């Protein structure tokens, strides 16, 4: 059969990224406790396309991804998957990203009742000019309590749900567990969020936030300091957004750093 994709194109346009996105597939993620978790992931994968080729072969993306979905992934392992995609499509560069919900059992702070908590996570790999870069990302819900509100009010202070999103990059011979990254991020908020709270727990988290007021600037700076101190992390992005309870807008802070 005639291969239309391999026909010559004459418009002289190198395409930087072409591929597929929102492909849903199961992945097997290795956990810190040596067990595995099967997650439902959405994949985005793309490669470069030289100007002489009319199109890329979309089916080859799916073929390789379905082969690799059976492997136990540590995140950095997606390098091999991306290398095979680039080889099969005769490309010079490529990117592969998996977005998924990761579930952890989390106990309430006082009654210690267990329940499942979900976190939005991502694994991303990029290859360009034979250089590989891996990115680990997580979005963590937290609580913040406004220091200004506490200072100026005779009674109470406004607090809000917030999230802290972090992306870190490190060498492929290193590893950071999602569990450890999530714990570090939660420690920088006024108080963590829990999936299950009884009355004793609710009292605890209310008072903990009261004793630990933070602006989004405070949260961001605390996360940045911890990431600067982490010897494994080579590059990072941090974003904090608080969904304000007394405003019709969010408070937001962002920082990106590449370590020298």
N, C-alpha and C positions, 0 to 999 in steps of 0.2 A: 504494500500500500504506500501511496505517496506521503512523504513526511513534510508537511507544510512548514513546521517549525524550523527545519533546516534550510529552507529556501533563503537566498541572499536578499538582504534589505539594502536599499540604496539611499536612505534618508540621512545617513551619517550621524546617527544618534546612539552613543553608548548609553545603555540603561543602567543606572546605579543599583537599583533594587527591583527585582521582579520575583513573584512567588505566590504563596497562598497564605491565608490567615483565617483564624477562627475555625481551624480543624479540631474537632473534639476527639480525644482519645484517652484511654486509661494509661497512667504511668505508675511504676513501682518506685517509691521513694524510700531510701534507706533512712532509718531513724537513729537517733543517738543511742537508744537502748538496744541496738542491734537487731530490732525487728524491722519489718517493712510496712509501709502504708500504701495502699492503692488509692490514687487520687484521680479525679476527672479533670483533665487539663485541656486548655485551648492552646493550640500551637500556631505560631507565625514563623514561616521560614522563607527566606529569599536569597537569591544569588545575583551577581552582576551578569549582564548580558552584553556581549560585544556588538558593536554596530552592524557587523556583517550578517548577524543572525536575525531572522524574522521573529522568532519566539523561543521560549524555553519549554521544557517538557514537564508540565505540571504533575503528571502522574508519577514521575520519579521521586518527587518530594514525598508523596503519600507512601510509596513503596518502602523507602528507607525509614520513614517514621514508624510505620507498622512493624518493621523488623526490630527497631530499637525500643519500642514500647514494652517489650518483654524483659528488658534488662533492668537490674536494680541500679537506680541512678543516685549518685552523690552530688549531682549538679555539674561539677567539672567534667564528668564523664560524657557530657553531650558533645565534647570536642570530636570524638570519634564519629558520632552521627553526622556532625556538620562536615567533617572532612570527606566522608563518603558521599554526601549530597553534592559537594563541590566537585568531587572527582567524577561522579556520574553525569553531571551537567556541564563538565568542561569549563567551569567558571574560575575566576580569579579571586573572588571574595564571596562571603556569605554570612548570614545571620540566622540564628535559631532561638526562639523564645517560647518557653512554656509558662503559662499562667495557670495557677491551680489553688484550690483551698486546702490548707493543711490543718489537720485536727489534732489537738492536744488535750489530754485530760488535765483539768485544772481544779484544784480543791478550794473551797471557800475558806477565807482567812481565819475564821474562828471555829466554826463547826466542822470544818475539814470534809465537807460533803463533795464528792467528785461529780463533775459534769464535763461535757465536751465543749471546747472553745475552738472556733475556726479563725484562721488567719489567711489573708490573701498573700500568696507568695509567687515568686517567679525565679526561673533559671534562664539565663540568657548567655549564649555564646556567640562570639564574633571572630571571624577570620578574615584578615586583610593583609596582603603581601606576606603571607606565611606566618603572620603573628596572630596568636590566639589570645583572646580576652574573655574571661568569664565574669558574669555579674550575678550576684545573689540578692534578691529583693524580698522585702516583707512589709506589710502594712498592718500596724498594730493599733487597735482601739484602746484608748486610755481615758482617764478623767483629769481635767485641770480645774483649779480653783483660782479665781482672780485675786492677786495680791492687793490691787488698788481697791476693789470692792470690800475686801476684808478690813483694810486700813481705815476706810472712811465711814463704815457702817457701824452703828451701835449694836445691831443684831444681824447675824448671818452674813453671807457672801455668795455671789453667784458662781456656780460652777457649770461645767458643760462637758459633754462628750467631745472627744477630740481623737485625731489619729496621728500617728507618727509613721511616716514611710521612709524606709532606709534601703539604699542600694549600696552594696560593697563589692569591690573587685580585688582579687588576690591571685597569686600564682597557682597554677594547676597542681603543683605538688603539695599545696597546703589545703586546709579545710576548716570551714566554720560551720557548726551545726545550726540549723534553723532554731532549735530549742534555745541555744545559748544566745543567739542574736535577739530573739524575742524577749528573753529574760532581761538582757541588758537594756533594751528599749523601754520596757515597762518600768524599770527602776528609775527612769528619768522623768516620769510623770508625777503629778500630784498624788495619783493613786491608780493602780491597775484596774481594769474592768474584769468582772467575773461573770461566768454564765449562770451561776446559781448562788443566791444569797438568802439566808434566813435573817431573822430580826437582829441577832447578835452580830452577824456579818455586816448587815447594813449599817449598824452603829459604828462598827470598826472602820469601814471605808469612808463614811461621812466624816468622822473625826480625823482620819489619816489625811484626807484631802485638806481639811481645815488647818492642820498642823504643817502642811507642806504646800502652800500656795505658789503657783507658777504661771507666769505669762508664757505665751508660745515662744518668746525669745529665750526665756529661762530653759524651757524644755529642749529647744534646739541646741543651745550652747552646751547643756549637759551631755547630750548625745554626741555632739562634735568632739568634746573633750575625751570621752571614752573611746571613740573611734580613732582619734589621734594617738591614743596610748596603746592601741591594739597593734602589735608588731606585724601581724599577718596582713592587715588591710593596707592596700596600696592606694586605693582611690575610693571615694564615697560621695554619696548624695544623701541629704537629709531634708525632709519636708515635714512640717508640723502644721496642722490646721485644726482650730478649735471652732466648733459650731456654736457660736455664742447664744446663750440663753436669754440675753436682754437686748440683743441687736438683731437686725435683719441682714446680717452679713457675718462672714467668718473672719477670725483673726488667723494670720498665716505667716510662716517664716520658712526660708529655704537657704541651704548652704551646699556647695559642692567644693571638694578639695582633692587635689592630687598631691600625694606626699612626694617630697623631693628625695 
